[in-house]
Amino acid sequence: MAINPLSSNIVDLLSLETLTSKGYTAHSEGGSFADIFTEALNTVSVSDTADKASALALLAGQTDDMAGLIIDSQKAEIALTLALTLRNKVMEAYTEIMRMQV
């Protein structure tokens, strides 16, 4: 049984080396954070779809791989938790910026 990793894309997207290699800097314009966040959400969607497909295959009797189902479920949960944490941190930063007096 082969176990595929969660998706190194999420972790790679957030690493400094990957950001600089793609041309993103702290002062760049053009929505680089939006691109990162969109790709993270796409990864969450793909993980969720794989989880649902594994569950349906098990329920339909097409496979008996219970371990694969549990692994896919955990992958989807971790990806969703990462996306929610990222969203919460962005909202906290936005709230702090809005509280600043100009």
MIKE-309117 format. One record per residue (C-alpha): x, y, z; residue in one letter; residue number from 1. Coordinates in nm, 4 decimals. Layout:
REM MIKE-309117
<X:X; Y:Y; Z:Z; residu:A; num:NUM>
...
//
This chain:
REM MIKE-309117
<X:0.0000; Y:0.0000; Z:0.0000; residu:M; num:1>
<X:0.1463; Y:0.3346; Z:-0.1027; residu:A; num:2>
<X:0.0852; Y:0.6359; Z:0.1175; residu:I; num:3>
<X:0.0927; Y:0.9660; Z:-0.0652; residu:N; num:4>
<X:0.1983; Y:1.2686; Z:0.1409; residu:P; num:5>
<X:-0.0581; Y:1.5327; Z:0.2349; residu:L; num:6>
<X:0.0606; Y:1.7703; Z:-0.0288; residu:S; num:7>
<X:0.3898; Y:1.9332; Z:0.0061; residu:S; num:8>
<X:0.2514; Y:2.2196; Z:-0.2010; residu:N; num:9>
<X:0.0956; Y:2.3844; Z:0.1061; residu:I; num:10>
<X:0.4162; Y:2.3704; Z:0.3045; residu:V; num:11>
<X:0.6238; Y:2.4665; Z:0.0007; residu:D; num:12>
<X:0.3963; Y:2.7595; Z:-0.0715; residu:L; num:13>
<X:0.4579; Y:2.9030; Z:0.2713; residu:L; num:14>
<X:0.8338; Y:2.8587; Z:0.2714; residu:S; num:15>
<X:1.0520; Y:3.1633; Z:0.2121; residu:L; num:16>
<X:1.2680; Y:2.9934; Z:-0.0508; residu:E; num:17>
<X:0.9681; Y:2.9035; Z:-0.2634; residu:T; num:18>
<X:0.8238; Y:3.2517; Z:-0.2394; residu:L; num:19>
<X:1.1481; Y:3.4178; Z:-0.3424; residu:T; num:20>
<X:1.2062; Y:3.1663; Z:-0.6223; residu:S; num:21>
<X:0.8624; Y:3.2521; Z:-0.7626; residu:K; num:22>
<X:0.9462; Y:3.6206; Z:-0.7509; residu:G; num:23>
<X:0.7358; Y:3.7144; Z:-0.4490; residu:Y; num:24>
<X:0.8854; Y:3.9656; Z:-0.2122; residu:T; num:25>
<X:0.7512; Y:4.1542; Z:0.0866; residu:A; num:26>
<X:0.6946; Y:4.4595; Z:-0.1331; residu:H; num:27>
<X:0.5541; Y:4.2924; Z:-0.4427; residu:S; num:28>
<X:0.2188; Y:4.3903; Z:-0.5815; residu:E; num:29>
<X:-0.0307; Y:4.1792; Z:-0.7679; residu:G; num:30>
<X:-0.1890; Y:3.9654; Z:-0.5001; residu:G; num:31>
<X:0.0837; Y:3.7150; Z:-0.4198; residu:S; num:32>
<X:-0.0888; Y:3.6297; Z:-0.0943; residu:F; num:33>
<X:-0.4132; Y:3.5775; Z:-0.2830; residu:A; num:34>
<X:-0.2367; Y:3.3295; Z:-0.5100; residu:D; num:35>
<X:-0.0952; Y:3.1401; Z:-0.2134; residu:I; num:36>
<X:-0.4281; Y:3.1349; Z:-0.0330; residu:F; num:37>
<X:-0.6143; Y:3.0244; Z:-0.3463; residu:T; num:38>
<X:-0.3721; Y:2.7383; Z:-0.4017; residu:E; num:39>
<X:-0.4061; Y:2.6339; Z:-0.0366; residu:A; num:40>
<X:-0.7854; Y:2.6286; Z:-0.0727; residu:L; num:41>
<X:-0.7558; Y:2.4251; Z:-0.3912; residu:N; num:42>
<X:-0.5413; Y:2.1735; Z:-0.2036; residu:T; num:43>
<X:-0.8080; Y:2.1529; Z:0.0668; residu:V; num:44>
<X:-1.0689; Y:2.0902; Z:-0.2004; residu:S; num:45>
<X:-0.8618; Y:1.8147; Z:-0.3633; residu:V; num:46>
<X:-0.8009; Y:1.6472; Z:-0.0248; residu:S; num:47>
<X:-1.1722; Y:1.6612; Z:0.0563; residu:D; num:48>
<X:-1.2635; Y:1.5133; Z:-0.2813; residu:T; num:49>
<X:-1.0146; Y:1.2269; Z:-0.2325; residu:A; num:50>
<X:-1.1579; Y:1.1623; Z:0.1134; residu:D; num:51>
<X:-1.5130; Y:1.1450; Z:-0.0208; residu:K; num:52>
<X:-1.4073; Y:0.9212; Z:-0.3101; residu:A; num:53>
<X:-1.2361; Y:0.6791; Z:-0.0695; residu:S; num:54>
<X:-1.5435; Y:0.6688; Z:0.1533; residu:A; num:55>
<X:-1.7775; Y:0.6062; Z:-0.1398; residu:L; num:56>
<X:-1.5528; Y:0.3317; Z:-0.2787; residu:A; num:57>
<X:-1.5486; Y:0.1605; Z:0.0609; residu:L; num:58>
<X:-1.9253; Y:0.1901; Z:0.1032; residu:L; num:59>
<X:-1.9892; Y:0.0637; Z:-0.2490; residu:A; num:60>
<X:-1.7711; Y:-0.2403; Z:-0.1842; residu:G; num:61>
<X:-1.5223; Y:-0.1503; Z:-0.4561; residu:Q; num:62>
<X:-1.2345; Y:-0.1588; Z:-0.2085; residu:T; num:63>
<X:-1.1647; Y:-0.2909; Z:0.1381; residu:D; num:64>
<X:-0.8848; Y:-0.0474; Z:0.2194; residu:D; num:65>
<X:-0.9996; Y:0.0957; Z:0.5521; residu:M; num:66>
<X:-0.6514; Y:0.2293; Z:0.6271; residu:A; num:67>
<X:-0.6525; Y:0.4302; Z:0.3044; residu:G; num:68>
<X:-0.9872; Y:0.5803; Z:0.3997; residu:L; num:69>
<X:-0.8591; Y:0.6856; Z:0.7400; residu:I; num:70>
<X:-0.5408; Y:0.8316; Z:0.5893; residu:I; num:71>
<X:-0.7399; Y:1.0298; Z:0.3311; residu:D; num:72>
<X:-0.9678; Y:1.1531; Z:0.6072; residu:S; num:73>
<X:-0.6738; Y:1.2695; Z:0.8164; residu:Q; num:74>
<X:-0.5144; Y:1.4414; Z:0.5158; residu:K; num:75>
<X:-0.8367; Y:1.6334; Z:0.4522; residu:A; num:76>
<X:-0.8645; Y:1.7276; Z:0.8195; residu:E; num:77>
<X:-0.5051; Y:1.8547; Z:0.8374; residu:I; num:78>
<X:-0.5420; Y:2.0550; Z:0.5151; residu:A; num:79>
<X:-0.8646; Y:2.2123; Z:0.6398; residu:L; num:80>
<X:-0.7101; Y:2.2939; Z:0.9776; residu:T; num:81>
<X:-0.4155; Y:2.4615; Z:0.8043; residu:L; num:82>
<X:-0.6455; Y:2.6674; Z:0.5816; residu:A; num:83>
<X:-0.8605; Y:2.7744; Z:0.8775; residu:L; num:84>
<X:-0.5547; Y:2.8686; Z:1.0823; residu:T; num:85>
<X:-0.4209; Y:3.0729; Z:0.7937; residu:L; num:86>
<X:-0.7583; Y:3.2454; Z:0.7560; residu:R; num:87>
<X:-0.7795; Y:3.3204; Z:1.1284; residu:N; num:88>
<X:-0.4313; Y:3.4726; Z:1.1332; residu:K; num:89>
<X:-0.5185; Y:3.6944; Z:0.8376; residu:V; num:90>
<X:-0.8383; Y:3.8078; Z:1.0082; residu:M; num:91>
<X:-0.6481; Y:3.8855; Z:1.3301; residu:E; num:92>
<X:-0.3955; Y:4.0916; Z:1.1347; residu:A; num:93>
<X:-0.6750; Y:4.2763; Z:0.9547; residu:Y; num:94>
<X:-0.8473; Y:4.3504; Z:1.2868; residu:T; num:95>
<X:-0.5234; Y:4.4853; Z:1.4319; residu:E; num:96>
<X:-0.4723; Y:4.7092; Z:1.1300; residu:I; num:97>
<X:-0.8283; Y:4.8411; Z:1.1595; residu:M; num:98>
<X:-0.7699; Y:4.9235; Z:1.5282; residu:R; num:99>
<X:-0.4682; Y:5.1407; Z:1.4461; residu:M; num:100>
<X:-0.5269; Y:5.5111; Z:1.4745; residu:Q; num:101>
<X:-0.4093; Y:5.7206; Z:1.1879; residu:V; num:102>
//
